[in-house]
Amino acid sequence: MTDDKSDAVTNEKSEGDIPPDRLAINPRSAHYGGDLLMRGIGINFRGARKHNIEEYSVSEGWVKVQAGKTMDRKGNPLLIKLSGDVEAWFEDLGDDAPKISKNA
């Protein structure tokens, strides 16, 4: 029985090392993850490393990026939704960190 518990703990740790399917940097969003953002999230979009992602969804295959300096009527940045392959990982785990992608 102790082996089953240790396996469960191992699985929980590995799940904690994979970022969520959807995450946003805006505190007003329902998908905001303040503690997760402190760890640093790496994003590959269409095979290229991106640093300007405001929100992403791996399962739906899209990212939202800011449209220049354009603001909406409430003063929030205007976002554009782009579709493509998205891959996310925690940057604090190094180069060989476990990644979440649509195929995984």
C-alpha positions in Angstrom: 0.0 0.0 0.0 2.8 2.4 0.6 4.0 1.9 -3.0 0.6 3.1 -4.3 0.9 6.3 -2.2 4.4 7.0 -3.4 3.2 6.5 -7.0 0.4 9.0 -6.4 2.9 11.5 -5.0 5.2 11.1 -8.0 2.3 11.7 -10.4 1.2 14.8 -8.4 4.7 16.2 -8.7 4.9 15.6 -12.4 1.5 17.3 -12.9 2.8 20.3 -10.9 5.8 20.6 -13.3 3.5 21.0 -16.3 1.8 24.4 -16.8 -2.0 24.6 -17.1 -3.8 24.1 -20.5 -4.9 27.8 -20.4 -3.3 30.8 -18.7 -3.6 34.6 -18.8 -1.4 37.4 -17.4 -4.4 39.8 -16.9 -5.5 39.6 -13.2 -9.1 40.3 -14.3 -9.2 37.1 -16.4 -10.7 33.9 -15.0 -7.6 32.1 -16.2 -5.1 34.3 -14.4 -2.4 32.3 -12.6 -0.3 34.7 -10.4 1.7 32.1 -8.6 2.3 30.1 -11.8 3.5 33.3 -13.6 6.1 33.8 -10.9 7.8 30.6 -12.0 8.1 31.8 -15.6 6.2 30.3 -18.5 8.0 29.5 -21.8 5.8 29.5 -25.0 6.6 28.1 -28.4 4.0 29.3 -31.0 4.3 27.8 -34.5 7.7 26.5 -33.6 9.2 29.8 -32.5 9.8 31.1 -29.0 7.5 34.0 -28.1 7.8 36.5 -25.3 4.8 38.7 -26.0 1.9 36.3 -25.2 -0.9 37.7 -23.1 -3.0 34.5 -22.9 -2.8 31.0 -24.4 -4.8 27.8 -24.7 -2.8 24.7 -25.7 -5.9 22.4 -26.3 -7.6 24.9 -28.5 -4.4 25.9 -30.3 -4.4 29.7 -30.0 -2.6 32.6 -28.3 -3.6 36.2 -27.7 -1.0 39.0 -28.3 -1.3 42.7 -28.0 -2.1 44.6 -31.2 0.6 47.3 -31.0 -0.2 50.2 -28.7 -3.9 50.1 -29.5 -6.2 50.3 -26.4 -9.9 49.5 -26.1 -12.4 52.0 -24.7 -11.7 50.9 -21.1 -7.9 51.4 -21.5 -7.0 47.8 -21.8 -4.7 46.6 -24.5 -6.4 45.4 -27.6 -5.6 41.7 -28.2 -5.5 39.6 -31.3 -6.2 35.9 -31.3 -3.8 33.8 -33.4 -4.2 30.1 -34.2 -1.4 27.6 -34.5 0.6 25.0 -32.5 1.2 26.0 -28.9 3.7 24.5 -26.5 4.2 25.6 -22.9 6.6 24.8 -20.1 7.9 26.2 -16.8 11.2 28.1 -17.4 12.5 27.5 -13.8 12.9 23.8 -14.6 15.6 24.4 -17.2 16.1 23.3 -20.8 14.7 19.7 -20.4 11.5 20.8 -18.6 8.3 18.7 -19.3 6.2 20.5 -21.9 2.5 20.6 -22.6 1.4 20.5 -26.2 -1.8 19.5 -28.1 -0.3 16.1 -29.0 0.6 15.3 -25.4 
